[in-house]
Amino acid sequence: MSARPLTEIEYTTIINHLATAGRTRDRLLVILGCATGFRITELLSLTVGQLWDATKGEVSREISVARRKMKGGRSAHNRSIKSRRVPLSEPVRVAVRDYLQSIGTEDATLALFRTCKSGGRPMNRSQAFRIMVGVVGSCGFDTTRISNHTGRKTFVGRVYRATGNDLIATQRIVAHQSPMTTARYLETDASTLDQVVLGLCA
């Protein structure tokens, strides 16, 4: 069963819940997932240095994930996989800054999403999954189909709406090889489809 995206109400509630609880790391994990569309392995590969511009003493204005960190990017024969760059909006940069203030920026090589016991290495996918499902459940929302891919699906839906439902533009932004892949990420419920038909001229 495929992952489902978060609604904007769910997203806002979750972000506020994590902020109130002081869980800046988990809050940033959700925010970056929904604001960049990076896959969980790509998010967990991020280091402090990728989010902090030491020369300017400020949060980076974009994130780049190298080809070798991308899905399928390690294959020597798959040259279609390219690195991906995503600009960061100001609200996202504020969330990054808040988190970096709590963990420090001195060692740029340390994993961004690390744990107390990981020795500077990133948390694993299983822990990220437990965080996502746990916070969704804590906020009283249905955890069915919530997974590590929920953030990426949320991002795709946001981009699609922001582009005026432009499938090709959305495909290029999320770096899918085919628009058909992007189309599978977009969910439309029956009531929305009904409204489209009811809005047609007789």
N, CA and C atoms as a LAMMPS dump frame, in Angstrom:
ITEM: TIMESTEP
0
ITEM: NUMBER OF ATOMS
606
ITEM: BOX BOUNDS ff ff ff
-5.0000000000000000e+02 5.0000000000000000e+02
-5.0000000000000000e+02 5.0000000000000000e+02
-5.0000000000000000e+02 5.0000000000000000e+02
ITEM: ATOMS id mol type element x y z
1 1 1 N 0.846 -1.194 0
2 1 2 C 0 0 0
3 1 3 C 0.888 1.252 0
4 2 1 N 0.634 2.153 -0.919
5 2 2 C 1.49 3.33 -1.062
6 2 3 C 1.265 4.336 0.058
7 3 1 N 2.287 5.163 0.279
8 3 2 C 2.197 6.199 1.314
9 3 3 C 1.185 7.257 0.897
10 4 1 N 0.637 7.938 1.875
11 4 2 C -0.272 9.04 1.57
12 4 3 C 0.382 10.36 1.977
13 5 1 N -0.008 11.465 1.339
14 5 2 C 0.518 12.771 1.735
15 5 3 C -0.209 13.292 2.961
16 6 1 N 0.373 14.277 3.605
17 6 2 C -0.3 14.975 4.693
18 6 3 C -1.177 16.076 4.109
19 7 1 N -2.316 16.315 4.737
20 7 2 C -3.092 17.494 4.386
21 7 3 C -2.405 18.702 5.022
22 8 1 N -2.744 19.889 4.583
23 8 2 C -2.12 21.085 5.155
24 8 3 C -2.505 21.258 6.617
25 9 1 N -3.72 20.84 6.98
26 9 2 C -4.138 20.91 8.387
27 9 3 C -3.303 19.951 9.223
28 10 1 N -3.102 18.745 8.715
29 10 2 C -2.267 17.77 9.426
30 10 3 C -0.853 18.297 9.572
31 11 1 N -0.31 18.823 8.483
32 11 2 C 1.067 19.329 8.503
33 11 3 C 1.23 20.425 9.557
34 12 1 N 0.357 21.408 9.544
35 12 2 C 0.453 22.528 10.49
36 12 3 C 0.322 22.049 11.926
37 13 1 N -0.606 21.14 12.162
38 13 2 C -0.808 20.609 13.512
39 13 3 C 0.429 19.864 13.994
40 14 1 N 1.012 19.054 13.121
41 14 2 C 2.196 18.268 13.471
42 14 3 C 3.388 19.176 13.769
43 15 1 N 3.599 20.18 12.931
44 15 2 C 4.724 21.094 13.115
45 15 3 C 4.572 21.866 14.433
46 16 1 N 3.363 22.316 14.713
47 16 2 C 3.121 23.043 15.966
48 16 3 C 3.278 22.139 17.18
49 17 1 N 2.839 20.895 17.058
50 17 2 C 2.966 19.92 18.148
51 17 3 C 4.437 19.666 18.479
52 18 1 N 5.248 19.479 17.448
53 18 2 C 6.669 19.212 17.664
54 18 3 C 7.384 20.437 18.216
55 19 1 N 6.955 21.624 17.788
56 19 2 C 7.556 22.856 18.304
57 19 3 C 7.251 23.014 19.787
58 20 1 N 6.015 22.758 20.17
59 20 2 C 5.608 22.864 21.572
60 20 3 C 6.374 21.872 22.436
61 21 1 N 6.631 20.692 21.879
62 21 2 C 7.343 19.649 22.616
63 21 3 C 8.855 19.871 22.62
64 22 1 N 9.331 20.89 21.9
65 22 2 C 10.761 21.156 21.845
66 22 3 C 11.542 20.149 21.018
67 23 1 N 10.859 19.447 20.139
68 23 2 C 11.518 18.416 19.314
69 23 3 C 11.972 19.032 17.986
70 24 1 N 13.004 19.867 18.068
71 24 2 C 13.447 20.62 16.894
72 24 3 C 13.993 19.719 15.794
73 25 1 N 14.655 18.635 16.169
74 25 2 C 15.202 17.719 15.157
75 25 3 C 14.08 17.065 14.366
76 26 1 N 13.1 16.505 15.09
77 26 2 C 12 15.81 14.431
78 26 3 C 11.144 16.792 13.63
79 27 1 N 11.001 17.995 14.145
80 27 2 C 10.245 19.032 13.427
81 27 3 C 10.927 19.354 12.1
82 28 1 N 12.251 19.49 12.131
83 28 2 C 12.974 19.809 10.907
84 28 3 C 12.922 18.65 9.918
85 29 1 N 12.941 17.427 10.422
86 29 2 C 12.854 16.261 9.541
87 29 3 C 11.548 16.294 8.748
88 30 1 N 10.45 16.616 9.422
89 30 2 C 9.149 16.698 8.746
90 30 3 C 9.132 17.886 7.785
91 31 1 N 9.622 19.026 8.252
92 31 2 C 9.609 20.229 7.418
93 31 3 C 10.424 20.032 6.142
94 32 1 N 11.641 19.524 6.262
95 32 2 C 12.484 19.345 5.073
96 32 3 C 11.899 18.296 4.128
97 33 1 N 11.314 17.257 4.684
98 33 2 C 10.692 16.246 3.833
99 33 3 C 9.576 16.822 2.983
100 34 1 N 8.761 17.682 3.605
101 34 2 C 7.608 18.263 2.909
102 34 3 C 7.962 19.497 2.092
103 35 1 N 9.129 20.097 2.348
104 35 2 C 9.507 21.332 1.654
105 35 3 C 10.546 21.114 0.556
106 36 1 N 11.145 19.934 0.516
107 36 2 C 12.165 19.663 -0.499
108 36 3 C 11.844 18.45 -1.364
109 37 1 N 11.071 17.516 -0.826
110 37 2 C 10.757 16.312 -1.577
111 37 3 C 11.887 15.315 -1.65
112 38 1 N 12.928 15.512 -0.853
113 38 2 C 13.996 14.519 -0.825
114 38 3 C 13.482 13.225 -0.197
115 39 1 N 13.956 12.109 -0.705
116 39 2 C 13.618 10.81 -0.121
117 39 3 C 14.289 10.7 1.24
118 40 1 N 13.807 9.77 2.064
119 40 2 C 14.301 9.68 3.433
120 40 3 C 15.797 9.375 3.466
121 41 1 N 16.284 8.537 2.555
122 41 2 C 17.726 8.229 2.554
123 41 3 C 18.533 9.474 2.202
124 42 1 N 17.979 10.315 1.342
125 42 2 C 18.649 11.555 0.958
126 42 3 C 18.653 12.546 2.117
127 43 1 N 17.529 12.626 2.822
128 43 2 C 17.453 13.514 3.993
129 43 3 C 18.437 13.068 5.069
130 44 1 N 18.495 11.768 5.308
131 44 2 C 19.362 11.249 6.365
132 44 3 C 20.838 11.332 5.984
133 45 1 N 21.123 11.546 4.703
134 45 2 C 22.514 11.688 4.274
135 45 3 C 23.041 13.105 4.495
136 46 1 N 22.155 14.05 4.816
137 46 2 C 22.567 15.443 4.965
138 46 3 C 23.49 15.64 6.159
139 47 1 N 24.463 16.511 5.986
140 47 2 C 25.371 16.869 7.073
141 47 3 C 25.13 18.317 7.485
142 48 1 N 25.669 18.681 8.614
143 48 2 C 25.549 20.062 9.098
144 48 3 C 26.084 21.034 8.056
145 49 1 N 27.202 20.68 7.421
146 49 2 C 27.824 21.558 6.451
147 49 3 C 26.99 21.834 5.217
148 50 1 N 26.056 20.945 4.91
149 50 2 C 25.184 21.161 3.758
150 50 3 C 24.079 22.177 4.047
151 51 1 N 23.829 22.409 5.321
152 51 2 C 22.775 23.353 5.71
153 51 3 C 23.329 24.641 6.289
154 52 1 N 24.641 24.674 6.563
155 52 2 C 25.224 25.855 7.19
156 52 3 C 26.346 26.401 6.321
157 53 1 N 26.207 27.647 5.891
158 53 2 C 27.22 28.321 5.098
159 53 3 C 28.186 29.015 6.054
160 54 1 N 29.295 28.348 6.352
161 54 2 C 30.241 28.859 7.349
162 54 3 C 30.899 30.159 6.904
163 55 1 N 31.088 30.35 5.609
164 55 2 C 31.742 31.564 5.124
165 55 3 C 30.874 32.798 5.359
166 56 1 N 29.574 32.624 5.304
167 56 2 C 28.652 33.738 5.516
168 56 3 C 28.05 33.746 6.914
169 57 1 N 28.245 32.64 7.638
170 57 2 C 27.694 32.549 8.986
171 57 3 C 26.186 32.537 8.997
172 58 1 N 25.605 31.83 8.036
173 58 2 C 24.147 31.769 7.948
174 58 3 C 23.703 30.438 7.371
175 59 1 N 22.404 30.159 7.495
176 59 2 C 21.838 28.942 6.929
177 59 3 C 21.922 29.003 5.411
178 60 1 N 22.25 27.892 4.814
179 60 2 C 22.344 27.824 3.356
180 60 3 C 21.005 28.173 2.719
181 61 1 N 21.061 28.706 1.516
182 61 2 C 19.843 29.096 0.811
183 61 3 C 19.329 27.993 -0.113
184 62 1 N 20.071 26.929 -0.193
185 62 2 C 19.644 25.778 -0.981
186 62 3 C 20.34 24.526 -0.469
187 63 1 N 19.781 23.387 -0.821
188 63 2 C 20.397 22.105 -0.476
189 63 3 C 20.673 21.367 -1.772
190 64 1 N 21.84 20.769 -1.853
191 64 2 C 22.177 19.919 -2.991
192 64 3 C 22.536 18.538 -2.466
193 65 1 N 21.96 17.527 -3.095
194 65 2 C 22.302 16.14 -2.761
195 65 3 C 23.022 15.549 -3.957
196 66 1 N 24.198 15.012 -3.723
197 66 2 C 25.032 14.47 -4.795
198 66 3 C 24.392 13.242 -5.436
199 67 1 N 24.78 12.991 -6.669
200 67 2 C 24.251 11.863 -7.432
201 67 3 C 24.395 10.543 -6.679
202 68 1 N 25.528 10.346 -6.047
203 68 2 C 25.775 9.058 -5.377
204 68 3 C 24.846 8.835 -4.192
205 69 1 N 24.221 9.917 -3.694
206 69 2 C 23.301 9.803 -2.57
207 69 3 C 21.848 9.649 -3.016
208 70 1 N 21.618 9.827 -4.332
209 70 2 C 20.272 9.746 -4.872
210 70 3 C 19.879 8.295 -5.117
211 71 1 N 18.58 8.063 -5.204
212 71 2 C 18.082 6.728 -5.507
213 71 3 C 18.612 6.27 -6.858
214 72 1 N 19.313 5.141 -6.879
215 72 2 C 19.876 4.619 -8.113
216 72 3 C 21.148 5.303 -8.559
217 73 1 N 21.602 6.298 -7.79
218 73 2 C 22.747 7.092 -8.208
219 73 3 C 24.086 6.394 -8.097
220 74 1 N 24.147 5.3 -7.358
221 74 2 C 25.42 4.592 -7.196
222 74 3 C 25.718 3.662 -8.37
223 75 1 N 24.709 3.416 -9.202
224 75 2 C 24.92 2.526 -10.34
225 75 3 C 25.836 3.18 -11.37
226 76 1 N 26.862 2.477 -11.748
227 76 2 C 27.827 3.019 -12.712
228 76 3 C 27.224 3.156 -14.101
229 77 1 N 26.133 2.43 -14.357
230 77 2 C 25.533 2.416 -15.693
231 77 3 C 24.33 3.352 -15.812
232 78 1 N 23.814 3.831 -14.694
233 78 2 C 22.626 4.682 -14.741
234 78 3 C 23.02 6.153 -14.732
235 79 1 N 23.338 6.668 -15.888
236 79 2 C 23.786 8.058 -16
237 79 3 C 22.618 9.042 -16.018
238 80 1 N 21.374 8.521 -16.029
239 80 2 C 20.224 9.425 -16.042
240 80 3 C 19.984 10.035 -14.664
241 81 1 N 20.558 9.425 -13.63
242 81 2 C 20.407 9.958 -12.276
243 81 3 C 21.364 11.128 -12.101
244 82 1 N 20.832 12.263 -11.7
245 82 2 C 21.649 13.454 -11.517
246 82 3 C 21.497 13.969 -10.094
247 83 1 N 22.446 14.794 -9.69
248 83 2 C 22.328 15.437 -8.383
249 83 3 C 21.088 16.331 -8.406
250 84 1 N 20.594 16.694 -7.217
251 84 2 C 19.381 17.507 -7.154
252 84 3 C 19.589 18.671 -6.2
253 85 1 N 19.211 19.855 -6.678
254 85 2 C 19.325 21.077 -5.885
255 85 3 C 17.926 21.62 -5.614
256 86 1 N 17.684 21.998 -4.344
257 86 2 C 16.385 22.554 -3.971
258 86 3 C 16.603 23.84 -3.17
259 87 1 N 16.021 24.958 -3.606
260 87 2 C 16.122 26.195 -2.817
261 87 3 C 15.29 26.098 -1.547
262 88 1 N 15.72 26.802 -0.51
263 88 2 C 15.008 26.776 0.772
264 88 3 C 14.284 28.095 0.994
265 89 1 N 13.001 28.009 1.297
266 89 2 C 12.221 29.212 1.597
267 89 3 C 12.655 29.765 2.947
268 90 1 N 12.303 31.003 3.214
269 90 2 C 12.715 31.629 4.465
270 90 3 C 12.163 30.912 5.698
271 91 1 N 10.885 30.493 5.714
272 91 2 C 10.4 29.745 6.886
273 91 3 C 11.177 28.448 7.132
274 92 1 N 11.586 27.786 6.06
275 92 2 C 12.375 26.558 6.207
276 92 3 C 13.751 26.891 6.766
277 93 1 N 14.356 27.956 6.287
278 93 2 C 15.666 28.373 6.787
279 93 3 C 15.607 28.732 8.277
280 94 1 N 14.503 29.306 8.704
281 94 2 C 14.335 29.62 10.129
282 94 3 C 14.298 28.333 10.947
283 95 1 N 13.588 27.32 10.446
284 95 2 C 13.527 26.028 11.141
285 95 3 C 14.906 25.384 11.213
286 96 1 N 15.661 25.489 10.128
287 96 2 C 17.032 24.959 10.111
288 96 3 C 17.885 25.694 11.137
289 97 1 N 17.786 27.018 11.155
290 97 2 C 18.577 27.824 12.096
291 97 3 C 18.26 27.449 13.539
292 98 1 N 16.985 27.289 13.855
293 98 2 C 16.588 26.928 15.22
294 98 3 C 17.21 25.603 15.644
295 99 1 N 17.215 24.647 14.717
296 99 2 C 17.786 23.342 15.042
297 99 3 C 19.309 23.411 15.168
298 100 1 N 19.947 24.108 14.235
299 100 2 C 21.405 24.202 14.279
300 100 3 C 21.891 24.939 15.528
301 101 1 N 21.099 25.86 16.031
302 101 2 C 21.461 26.55 17.274
303 101 3 C 21.505 25.577 18.44
304 102 1 N 20.693 24.532 18.365
305 102 2 C 20.644 23.563 19.466
306 102 3 C 21.728 22.503 19.378
307 103 1 N 22.24 22.235 18.169
308 103 2 C 23.246 21.176 18.03
309 103 3 C 24.63 21.709 17.69
310 104 1 N 24.725 22.964 17.27
311 104 2 C 26.017 23.551 16.93
312 104 3 C 26.405 23.325 15.48
313 105 1 N 27.294 24.169 14.999
314 105 2 C 27.724 24.091 13.591
315 105 3 C 29.233 23.916 13.449
316 106 1 N 29.913 23.659 14.562
317 106 2 C 31.372 23.596 14.539
318 106 3 C 31.899 22.477 13.65
319 107 1 N 31.279 21.3 13.72
320 107 2 C 31.737 20.159 12.923
321 107 3 C 30.784 19.965 11.751
322 108 1 N 31.201 20.421 10.581
323 108 2 C 30.346 20.372 9.394
324 108 3 C 30.13 18.962 8.878
325 109 1 N 30.952 18.009 9.331
326 109 2 C 30.855 16.647 8.802
327 109 3 C 29.827 15.794 9.522
328 110 1 N 29.339 16.262 10.662
329 110 2 C 28.385 15.472 11.437
330 110 3 C 27.04 15.391 10.725
331 111 1 N 26.357 14.274 10.904
332 111 2 C 25.037 14.09 10.309
333 111 3 C 24.056 15.097 10.897
334 112 1 N 23.199 15.626 10.064
335 112 2 C 22.2 16.586 10.525
336 112 3 C 21.203 15.906 11.458
337 113 1 N 20.708 14.757 11.04
338 113 2 C 19.692 14.042 11.821
339 113 3 C 20.327 12.863 12.558
340 114 1 N 21.097 13.189 13.565
341 114 2 C 21.774 12.163 14.338
342 114 3 C 21.057 11.943 15.665
343 115 1 N 21.463 10.888 16.353
344 115 2 C 20.898 10.582 17.666
345 115 3 C 21.99 10.694 18.718
346 116 1 N 21.59 10.651 19.959
347 116 2 C 22.556 10.749 21.065
348 116 3 C 23.541 9.585 21.06
349 117 1 N 23.092 8.429 20.552
350 117 2 C 23.913 7.225 20.605
351 117 3 C 24.621 6.907 19.282
352 118 1 N 24.41 7.737 18.268
353 118 2 C 24.934 7.394 16.943
354 118 3 C 26.364 7.851 16.708
355 119 1 N 26.9 8.639 17.615
356 119 2 C 28.274 9.106 17.46
357 119 3 C 28.48 9.99 16.249
358 120 1 N 27.497 10.814 15.955
359 120 2 C 27.613 11.714 14.819
360 120 3 C 27.077 11.166 13.52
361 121 1 N 26.702 9.878 13.532
362 121 2 C 26.129 9.27 12.336
363 121 3 C 24.621 9.507 12.312
364 122 1 N 23.999 9.395 11.134
365 122 2 C 22.562 9.656 11.047
366 122 3 C 21.716 8.561 11.682
367 123 1 N 20.512 8.931 12.081
368 123 2 C 19.544 7.927 12.513
369 123 3 C 19.239 7.015 11.331
370 124 1 N 18.667 5.862 11.597
371 124 2 C 18.333 4.963 10.492
372 124 3 C 16.892 5.158 10.035
373 125 1 N 16.556 4.516 8.944
374 125 2 C 15.228 4.66 8.348
375 125 3 C 14.118 4.214 9.292
376 126 1 N 14.398 3.176 10.06
377 126 2 C 13.384 2.664 10.982
378 126 3 C 13.034 3.696 12.044
379 127 1 N 14.04 4.389 12.553
380 127 2 C 13.773 5.412 13.552
381 127 3 C 13 6.579 12.945
382 128 1 N 13.356 6.958 11.725
383 128 2 C 12.629 8.029 11.047
384 128 3 C 11.168 7.646 10.854
385 129 1 N 10.929 6.391 10.509
386 129 2 C 9.56 5.899 10.337
387 129 3 C 8.786 5.977 11.652
388 130 1 N 9.417 5.55 12.737
389 130 2 C 8.736 5.589 14.043
390 130 3 C 8.407 7.025 14.443
391 131 1 N 9.299 7.952 14.137
392 131 2 C 9.054 9.358 14.456
393 131 3 C 7.827 9.866 13.704
394 132 1 N 7.767 9.564 12.408
395 132 2 C 6.675 10.058 11.571
396 132 3 C 5.331 9.471 12
397 133 1 N 5.285 8.175 12.146
398 133 2 C 4.028 7.527 12.547
399 133 3 C 3.631 7.963 13.954
400 134 1 N 4.613 8.069 14.835
401 134 2 C 4.331 8.448 16.215
402 134 3 C 3.725 9.826 16.343
403 135 1 N 4.284 10.798 15.628
404 135 2 C 3.777 12.168 15.757
405 135 3 C 2.415 12.318 15.084
406 136 1 N 2.204 11.62 13.979
407 136 2 C 0.891 11.672 13.328
408 136 3 C -0.172 11.104 14.268
409 137 1 N 0.141 9.983 14.899
410 137 2 C -0.787 9.386 15.854
411 137 3 C -1.001 10.254 17.08
412 138 1 N 0.06 10.88 17.579
413 138 2 C -0.035 11.736 18.761
414 138 3 C -0.942 12.94 18.515
415 139 1 N -0.997 13.369 17.27
416 139 2 C -1.843 14.518 16.911
417 139 3 C -3.281 14.1 16.611
418 140 1 N -3.56 12.815 16.742
419 140 2 C -4.924 12.337 16.562
420 140 3 C -5.322 12.049 15.128
421 141 1 N -4.342 11.93 14.244
422 141 2 C -4.652 11.669 12.837
423 141 3 C -4.467 10.195 12.507
424 142 1 N -5.082 9.78 11.41
425 142 2 C -4.997 8.4 10.95
426 142 3 C -3.574 8.095 10.488
427 143 1 N -2.995 7.051 11.039
428 143 2 C -1.624 6.683 10.675
429 143 3 C -1.565 5.696 9.513
430 144 1 N -2.74 5.313 8.993
431 144 2 C -2.766 4.408 7.852
432 144 3 C -2.033 5.026 6.663
433 145 1 N -1.117 4.281 6.089
434 145 2 C -0.338 4.682 4.91
435 145 3 C 0.643 5.819 5.191
436 146 1 N 0.887 6.118 6.463
437 146 2 C 1.951 7.07 6.798
438 146 3 C 3.278 6.325 6.745
439 147 1 N 4.242 6.874 6.052
440 147 2 C 5.542 6.209 5.922
441 147 3 C 6.636 7.24 5.724
442 148 1 N 7.839 6.767 5.504
443 148 2 C 8.965 7.668 5.236
444 148 3 C 8.792 8.417 3.914
445 149 1 N 7.882 7.952 3.075
446 149 2 C 7.659 8.593 1.777
447 149 3 C 6.558 9.66 1.854
448 150 1 N 5.95 9.807 3.012
449 150 2 C 4.858 10.769 3.175
450 150 3 C 5.31 12.199 2.888
451 151 1 N 6.495 12.562 3.345
452 151 2 C 7.003 13.913 3.102
453 151 3 C 7.159 14.203 1.62
454 152 1 N 7.724 13.271 0.886
455 152 2 C 7.923 13.464 -0.558
456 152 3 C 6.574 13.578 -1.269
457 153 1 N 5.62 12.743 -0.872
458 153 2 C 4.293 12.809 -1.497
459 153 3 C 3.611 14.144 -1.191
460 154 1 N 3.809 14.633 0.019
461 154 2 C 3.242 15.933 0.379
462 154 3 C 3.848 17.031 -0.478
463 155 1 N 5.154 16.97 -0.676
464 155 2 C 5.853 17.953 -1.498
465 155 3 C 5.343 17.94 -2.938
466 156 1 N 5.195 16.763 -3.51
467 156 2 C 4.729 16.654 -4.894
468 156 3 C 3.35 17.287 -5.046
469 157 1 N 2.45 16.999 -4.101
470 157 2 C 1.115 17.586 -4.16
471 157 3 C 1.154 19.103 -4.052
472 158 1 N 2.005 19.604 -3.185
473 158 2 C 2.149 21.06 -3.024
474 158 3 C 2.645 21.71 -4.313
475 159 1 N 3.668 21.117 -4.904
476 159 2 C 4.226 21.669 -6.14
477 159 3 C 3.185 21.651 -7.251
478 160 1 N 2.464 20.556 -7.366
479 160 2 C 1.443 20.413 -8.411
480 160 3 C 0.39 21.514 -8.29
481 161 1 N -0.066 21.767 -7.075
482 161 2 C -1.069 22.823 -6.876
483 161 3 C -0.466 24.204 -7.14
484 162 1 N 0.766 24.415 -6.691
485 162 2 C 1.411 25.722 -6.853
486 162 3 C 1.695 26.059 -8.319
487 163 1 N 1.861 25.033 -9.164
488 163 2 C 2.115 25.257 -10.584
489 163 3 C 0.826 25.338 -11.39
490 164 1 N -0.307 25.356 -10.716
491 164 2 C -1.581 25.374 -11.432
492 164 3 C -1.877 24.048 -12.095
493 165 1 N -1.485 22.966 -11.401
494 165 2 C -1.703 21.593 -11.886
495 165 3 C -0.921 21.302 -13.172
496 166 1 N 0.296 21.799 -13.225
497 166 2 C 1.179 21.559 -14.367
498 166 3 C 2.007 20.309 -14.079
499 167 1 N 1.646 19.218 -14.732
500 167 2 C 2.292 17.935 -14.459
501 167 3 C 3.755 17.93 -14.887
502 168 1 N 4.058 18.548 -16.029
503 168 2 C 5.436 18.539 -16.535
504 168 3 C 6.346 19.368 -15.632
505 169 1 N 5.87 20.544 -15.226
506 169 2 C 6.674 21.374 -14.317
507 169 3 C 6.91 20.644 -13.002
508 170 1 N 5.88 19.982 -12.507
509 170 2 C 6.004 19.224 -11.261
510 170 3 C 7.019 18.102 -11.416
511 171 1 N 6.948 17.392 -12.529
512 171 2 C 7.89 16.3 -12.797
513 171 3 C 9.334 16.8 -12.757
514 172 1 N 9.57 17.949 -13.374
515 172 2 C 10.934 18.477 -13.437
516 172 3 C 11.425 18.927 -12.067
517 173 1 N 10.533 19.509 -11.282
518 173 2 C 10.927 19.983 -9.956
519 173 3 C 11.269 18.823 -9.035
520 174 1 N 10.482 17.752 -9.094
521 174 2 C 10.717 16.622 -8.179
522 174 3 C 11.707 15.616 -8.756
523 175 1 N 12.168 15.863 -9.997
524 175 2 C 13.205 15.044 -10.64
525 175 3 C 12.773 13.609 -10.906
526 176 1 N 11.524 13.447 -11.332
527 176 2 C 11.091 12.138 -11.81
528 176 3 C 11.513 11.992 -13.271
529 177 1 N 11.813 10.778 -13.687
530 177 2 C 12.206 10.553 -15.072
531 177 3 C 11.011 10.578 -16.017
532 178 1 N 9.829 10.302 -15.483
533 178 2 C 8.633 10.26 -16.318
534 178 3 C 7.48 10.981 -15.63
535 179 1 N 6.649 11.722 -16.389
536 179 2 C 5.474 12.355 -15.784
537 179 3 C 4.464 11.336 -15.273
538 180 1 N 4.523 10.129 -15.81
539 180 2 C 3.618 9.083 -15.327
540 180 3 C 3.933 8.711 -13.881
541 181 1 N 5.22 8.759 -13.537
542 181 2 C 5.605 8.515 -12.147
543 181 3 C 5.042 9.611 -11.257
544 182 1 N 5.164 10.858 -11.713
545 182 2 C 4.638 11.986 -10.95
546 182 3 C 3.137 11.854 -10.774
547 183 1 N 2.442 11.447 -11.825
548 183 2 C 0.983 11.303 -11.766
549 183 3 C 0.563 10.305 -10.691
550 184 1 N 1.363 9.271 -10.502
551 184 2 C 1.02 8.268 -9.482
552 184 3 C 1.15 8.821 -8.072
553 185 1 N 1.887 9.918 -7.919
554 185 2 C 2.051 10.535 -6.605
555 185 3 C 0.855 11.402 -6.216
556 186 1 N 0.051 11.767 -7.206
557 186 2 C -1.035 12.711 -6.966
558 186 3 C -2.323 11.97 -6.649
559 187 1 N -2.928 12.328 -5.541
560 187 2 C -4.145 11.669 -5.106
561 187 3 C -5.331 12.613 -5.237
562 188 1 N -6.42 12.101 -5.783
563 188 2 C -7.647 12.875 -5.928
564 188 3 C -8.793 12.044 -5.392
565 189 1 N -9.531 12.595 -4.411
566 189 2 C -10.63 11.826 -3.844
567 189 3 C -11.886 11.973 -4.691
568 190 1 N -12.875 11.134 -4.396
569 190 2 C -14.097 11.087 -5.202
570 190 3 C -14.864 12.4 -5.162
571 191 1 N -14.881 13.068 -4.017
572 191 2 C -15.644 14.315 -3.9
573 191 3 C -15.054 15.402 -4.794
574 192 1 N -13.717 15.429 -4.907
575 192 2 C -13.067 16.4 -5.787
576 192 3 C -13.429 16.145 -7.239
577 193 1 N -13.426 14.879 -7.636
578 193 2 C -13.8 14.53 -9.002
579 193 3 C -15.259 14.869 -9.276
580 194 1 N -16.119 14.654 -8.291
581 194 2 C -17.53 15.003 -8.441
582 194 3 C -17.706 16.495 -8.689
583 195 1 N -16.941 17.315 -7.963
584 195 2 C -17.044 18.765 -8.118
585 195 3 C -16.608 19.213 -9.515
586 196 1 N -15.621 18.523 -10.075
587 196 2 C -15.182 18.842 -11.434
588 196 3 C -16.33 18.609 -12.421
589 197 1 N -16.991 17.463 -12.293
590 197 2 C -18.096 17.122 -13.204
591 197 3 C -19.27 18.084 -12.997
592 198 1 N -19.596 18.393 -11.758
593 198 2 C -20.729 19.277 -11.473
594 198 3 C -20.475 20.693 -11.961
595 199 1 N -19.182 21.056 -12.091
596 199 2 C -18.84 22.403 -12.539
597 199 3 C -18.853 22.56 -14.047
598 200 1 N -19.059 21.464 -14.788
599 200 2 C -19.092 21.524 -16.239
600 200 3 C -20.373 22.182 -16.731
601 201 1 N -20.277 22.865 -17.837
602 201 2 C -21.475 23.465 -18.447
603 201 3 C -22.357 22.353 -19.027
604 202 1 N -23.669 22.549 -18.966
605 202 2 C -24.601 21.535 -19.486
606 202 3 C -24.518 21.505 -21.008
